[in-house]
Amino acid sequence: VNNLLKPNRFFMGHDEVRVMNWDTACAARHKTPGELLADNLVKCDSIVKVVKPTAERFVWSDMFDSLHNAHNNYYLVNGDLSGDWNMIPKDITIVNWNGGFMSKSLDFFAKHGFSQVTSPYYDVPNTNNIRAWRLAMDTIPNMRGSMYTTWAADYSFLTPFADYAWSAGPMIVHRPVDSTDAVSGTVTLDADVFSDPYDPSDSIMLVRAFARDGQGGIWLDTLRPVGNNHYRAVYERRISIYSLQAFSKDGLRRITPSYRTRLFPLAVQSRERGHEDILLIPNPANDRIMVQFPNRFTNCSFRVVNSLGSILQPMEIKNDGSALTIDTRSFPTGSYNLILKTGAETITKPFVVVR
């Protein structure tokens, strides 16, 4: 398989093993079925690691799930499968198909340190299963995503599967506030918010913003409908950080990530009056900024301070005599000052880091 396909991932087939531990070879090992199964999985995993050391490995959930098949007296298994989840490597990703106990099963594997993939659909001619899995995984850490699971090569539900991959509740489409809006004194928040397109009875009940200003003030405000699926709120004040929330008729809530606005002066330029021959390029910067200065600046010392006046440490500054390169990859978004000192002269050059 590795020679033909060169895969980056291997899926092991330990699944629904319904007869085990009756033959003399197994009995002679004096192990429980759980120990035998875990031992086999570890051996298979070691083969994958030899063939492709960097490959990710996956396995079905059922034989290692206490809420599914990993228990005593499972079908014709002679003995107890309990505890086998403690005997397998934690860097194997569990592909969870326990549809009867979605939330509890996902929580079980998460608490035992596994990452997981869900496996919705199973050729059921509606979106209920897809949606339920998407909701169940919302509060579970280390979720890798979902796998469209069809045994009949039926891909007719791939579009709703893709839609639910983004959101099982209200879907919020929002362009974050840019730096010009953030400092102008008037901020407009716009969002397109959609209910579940596969549930005709669903609708959006409330869209609101949770925001704070630069002085620590916090408030909730409602975005008003201004068109088909479009909502808006206008603020006559600065906003430093905010998120949007939407609530559907089904009782589902969706929250966007927190957005930070860039509250830096619009007047920041790459030149400073009286020192036009010192250039900061580019400004605003992203991962690095180059400072060009005349040869008359010899024996200079350099330091960078943030908006609170604190000197940044550690940081990398490379100086070749007439130019300076500052590595800004570790700098948070914000405004900074480069301070050049030569002899009795101290020069401050402002710059901005954006992401």
N, C-alpha and C positions, 0 to 999 in steps of 0.2 A: 504493500500500500504506500509506504513512504517513497519507494523508488519511482512508482508510477505517478503519484499525485502530489508529492511534496507538501502534505498538509501541515498547517500550523496548529491544528487541533485534532485530538483523537477522542472519540466517543466510545466508551466501553459498554458492553452489552449485558451487564449483570442486572437482570430484570425478571421478575416473576419466576424465580427458581422454585418450583413447586414440589420437587422430590429431592431429598438430600440425606446423606449420612446413614444409609442402610447397608452399603456394601462393606466388605471386610477391610478394604484399603482405608476407607474413612474411619471405621471403628478403631482400627489399629493406631490411629493418631491420637485418640483420646482427647479430642477437641469438641467443643459445642459447634453446632451448625453456624452460629454467628462467627466463631473463630475461624472455621474452615472457609466461609465466604469471604471474610475480611482478608485472610491470608492469600486467597486466590486473587482478589482485587489488587493487593499490594504487589504480587508477582507480575500481574499484567501491567501495572503502572510502571514497574521497574523496567520491563521490556520496552515500553514507550520511551522512557527516559534514556535508554541506551541508543535506540534508533534515532530519536529526535529530542535531545536534551532540553531544547527551548519550547517544546510543544506544550500547549494547554491541554488538560485532560478533563473529561466530563463523564458522568455516570448518572443513570436513572436513580430516582429517589427511593423507590418503593421498598427495596430490600434493606435499606438502612434507615427507615423511617418507623419509629415506634408507634406512630398513628396509622401505619399502613400495613406492611408485611413483616417488619422486623419485630416479631414477638414469638411467644411460645405457641406450639401447635398450629403452625401455619401450613395449611393443606397437608401434604404427605411428608413434611420435613420432620425427621426424627430428632427432636430436641428443640432447643431454644435459640432463636436468632437475636434475642435482645442484646443490646450493648455493642453490636458490631459497628455502629457509627463512631464509637470511640477508638476503633482500631485501624481506621483508614486515614490517609494523609489529608490534612485540612486544606491543602492547596488544590484539591480536586473540586471542580465546580459541580454542584448537585443540580440536575435537571428535574424539577419538581412537577409531578403530575397527580398529586393527591387532591383530586377535585372535591372529595367529600369533606376534607378538613383543610381548605386552602390556607387560611390565616394561621391556624395552629401549627400546621406542618412547616410553613415558611418560617415562623417564629422558632420552631424547634431546631431547625438546621442553623438559623442565624445565631442562636444562643450557643451552639456548639462550634461556632467559628467558621462555617462554610459560606462561600459565595454561592449564588443560585441563579438559575434561569427557570422561568415558568414555561409551560407548554400548553397554551390554550388551543381551542377549536375542536379537534378530534371529530371532524366531519359532521358536527351537529348543525342543522340548517338555520341557525340564528346567531346573534351576537352575545347572548347572555353569558356564555362561558368565558368568552374573551374579555368582556367587561368586568366580570366578577374577579378574574385573575388579576386584571390591571388594578382594581381597587385593593385587592388583598396585598399586593406587593408594595403599595404606596408607603407604608410605615416601616418596612423591613430594610435593615442595612445590608450593604454588600450585594444588592441585586444587580446582575449583569444584563438583564433584559428578558425578552420573551422569544420563544421559538414557535413559529407557525407549524402546528402538528396535524398533518393529514396522512392517513393511511390509504386514501382512495385517490390521491393525486388531484384533489379538489381544491383549486385555488380561487374559487369564486368569492371567498370572504377575506381575501388578502387586503382589499382596500379598507374595510373597517378595522381589520387587525392593525394596519399601519396607523390609522387615525387614533385608535386606542393606545398605541405605543406612545403617543404624545400626551394623551390626557384621557382619563376615564370620566372626569367631571367637566365643568365648564372649560372651554378652550379660550385662552386669552392671547391675543396677538397684539403686541405692543412694541413701539419703537421708543427706546429709552430717551429721556431728556438729554439734549446735547449741552455742551459747555456754554454756548451763547444764551440759551434759555435760562440756564442755571444762574447766571449773574445779572440778567436783565431786570430782575425785580418782578416780572410776570412769568409764571410757569404754567404751561398748558399740558395736561396729561390726556392723551388720547389712547383708546384701546378698542379693538374689535373683539367682542365676546360672543361665543357661540354655545348653544346648548347641545345636548347629545343628538347628532343627526340621525341616529338609528332608533331613537325613542321619540315618536311624534308627540307624546304627552309632556315631554320635558320643556322647560323654558327657563330663562334667566330671571331671577328675582331681585338680585342686588349686586351692584359693582361698586367697590369703594377703594380708596387709597389709604394706606397707613404710612404716614410721613413724619419727618422731623426736620427742623430747621437747624441752622448753624449754631444757634444759642441753646439747643437742647430741648426746644419746645416740641411736643408730640401731639398729633391730632389724627382723627379719622374723618374722612370726608367722602361723600357719595358722588360717584360719577353719573352724570345725567345722560339719558338716552338722547342722542341728537340725530339719529338716522337708523337705517336698518342695521342692527347688530353693532352700532357704533356708540361709544360712550365717551364723555368728556368732563373734565374739571379744570377750572382756571384758578390759579393762586396769585394773589398780589403780594407775594413774599418769596424769599429764597427757600429752596429745598436742598438739604444736604444728602438725605437718604430716604428712599421710599420703596414700597412694594404695592402691588395691586391684588385685590381679592375679589372673587366672584362666587356667587351662591346660586345654585340651580333649584328648580322646583323639587327635584328628587332629594334635596337635602345635602347635596355634595358641594364641597368647597374646594376651590383651586386658588393657590397663592403663587404669585410669580417669585422669582429670586429677588433679593434686595438690590436695588439699583443705587449707585452712588453718583451724584452729580459732581462735576468738577468745579468747585468754587474757588477759582483763581482769577486774578484781575485780567481783564481783556487787554490791558495796556502792557503786559509782559512782552518784551521784544528781545531780539538777540543782540541789540546794541544798547549801550547806556550813554547818556549825554556826557561828554567830556572824555569818553574812552571808546569812540567809534571804531578804533582800530583793533578792538578786542571782539572777536566774533564767536558766538555759540551756535553750532550747526549740528543737527537741526534743533529748533526750539519752537514748539514742544518736542521732546525727545521720547523715544520708546526704550530701546535696549542699550543705547550708548549715545553720548554727546561729545562732539569734538570742539575744543576751544583753541582758536588761533589767536596769537598775540605777537607783537613786534619783537625783534631780537633785542631791543633795549631792555626788555624784562629779563634780567639775569638773576640767578640765585633766588628764584621765587619759591615761596611756600604756598601750598594750596590746601583748602579744606572746603567741605560741603556741609551746610547746615540746613535743617528742615525749617518749616514755618514756625516752629516753636523755639528755634534757636539752638537746637541740640545738634552736635556734631555727629555725622553718620559714621559708624564703625561697625564692621569692617567695610571697606570699599577699595576698589582697584582704580588707581590713577596712573596712567602711563604718560611720561613727559619726555619729548625728544628735543627740547630746547626752544622750539618756536610753536609747538602745538601740544595739546594735551587731550587725552582720551579718557573719559570717565565711563566706567561700566555701570549702567543704571538698571540692570535687569532685576536687582533685588530691591529697588526703590519702590515704595508704594506710590500710587498715583497722587500727585500733589505738586505744590510749588516749593522751590529750593533756592538757595543762594550759594554761588561759588565765590569764595573769598580768596583773592590773590593778594599776597603781601610781598613787597620787594623794598628793602630798605625801610624808609619812613612812610612809604605809600601803601595804603590798603584800598583795594578796589573790590566792590561787590557787584557781581553780575547775576541777575535772577534768571532762572529757567524753570521749565515745567516738565514733569514726567506724566505721560498719559499711557493708557493701555487700550 
